[in-house]
Amino acid sequence: MEELHRVGSRTVVWLNEAQHYLGDPHAGERIAAAVHTLLVQPERGPVLVLGTLWPDYATQYTTLPSPEAPDPHSRVRELLAGRIVHVPAAFDPAALAKATALAEAGDRLLADALTRARSDGRLTQDLAGAPELLHRYDTASPAARALLDAAMDARRLGVGPHLPQAFLTDAAPDYLTDTDYDQLTDDWAERAYAELAKPVHGKHAPLRRATPRPQRRPPGPTPADSPTPQTTGPVFRLADYLEQHGRTTRPHLCPPASFWHAAHTHLTHPDDLHNLAQAAKARHRLQWAHHLHHRAADHGSTDALVALGLRGEEAGDGAGAEALAREAADHDDANALDYYLARLREQAGAEAGTEALAREAADHGHAEPLLYVDSLPRRLQYSDVDHIRNDITTRWPYGLDPDGTPTPPWQDGAAGG
């Protein structure tokens, strides 16, 4: 208001985040009137006034009030009428290609944003929200910061993007200091989630409520032994920028006991549980790894079955290991037999069962184990090596080399899938 009179010809007036000007309860209408006057006085032109508004604000300012209601934005509505340029919510492929070229030429800010926003093209929102998201993380209340740390650790250790609220709430306490924990009130979780749900620039929120899309399956019955994991209660999603921040700043930190306990208690997806079991093992949380592997296996993780089998084999329970591998195969995971077969080949005197396991894995759709058998004809002294090679020829989808050996799938020119 104080400086608009100085604006002369060939001037651009840039109103960044124009809602801070036009939406001001005391000066907004006067600013709109002054800008309108600037634009309609011929002696002061040409002048360009350019501002940015999020769609919610534009709708608020341009909607006519009901007859009995006050009209707080009449001058703003007059100023904006017919002059709004709608900016697409996402970069199109051509714009993404230009952004990629700039990133490859050295624009580190764009390169960083593309790591998160390339798939949906929402670079503008990411660039607008990232600094404020980091500020919100750094200045969050202790309880809110604990929820964010738990969410960051869950994502970097392999949990899917939809994080159950019950899991986050139970995981958070051990991230707090004793002083902060003692000061928690009964409604600490409710207040912390409300704090983290407030959006920043770009409509991002540090931790927002999410609605998973329903799974679409072809018609027909679902196998009784392959139940679809169901998460009860609300789920939340961590902002992509904070997820990446957690991966870069917390790679060597081990989550506290409340995190592992909450995962074992509340998570149900077999892949989430198996990934966390592997992470716990890598961090020498062996008891948690054991329990998480069992819970993952109970929820249908064939990888967890194999891991438990290998642990049993290391303890001398070879029969139990094979039983677990076969259980995994019964869940249509021939990789379990592949891996168990490879383990058998490492053991002296275990070759006798190799061919049978190879054929069993091939019957489940994996012809690769037959290659193991074909590589050992002298050691195994099979009488039907030619029959085994014929099996490979029949089942191996990549064709044969000129010398009659199976073409590796990674070799250029391999035929088939």
Secondary structure, DSSP 8 states (H G I E B T S, - for coil): --SGGG--SSEEEEETTTHHHHT-TTTHHHHHHHHHHHHH-GGG-SEEEEE---HHHHHHHHS---TTS--TTHHHHHHHTT------SS--HHHHHHHHHHHHTT-HHHHHHHHHHTTT--HHHHHHHHHHHHHHHHT--HHHHHHHHHHHHHHHTT--S-EEHHHHHHHSGGGS-HHHHHT--TTHHHHHHHHHHS--GGG--SEEEE--------SS---TTS------S-EEEE-HHHHHHHHHH-TT----HHHHHHHHHH---HHHHHHHHHHHHHTT-HHHHHHHHHHHHHTT-HHHHHHHHHHHHHTT-HHHHHHHHHHHHHTT-HHHHHHHHHHHHTSTT-GGGHHHHHHHHHHTT--HHHHHHHT-HHHHT-TTHHHHHHHHHHH-TT-B-TTS-B--TTSTT----
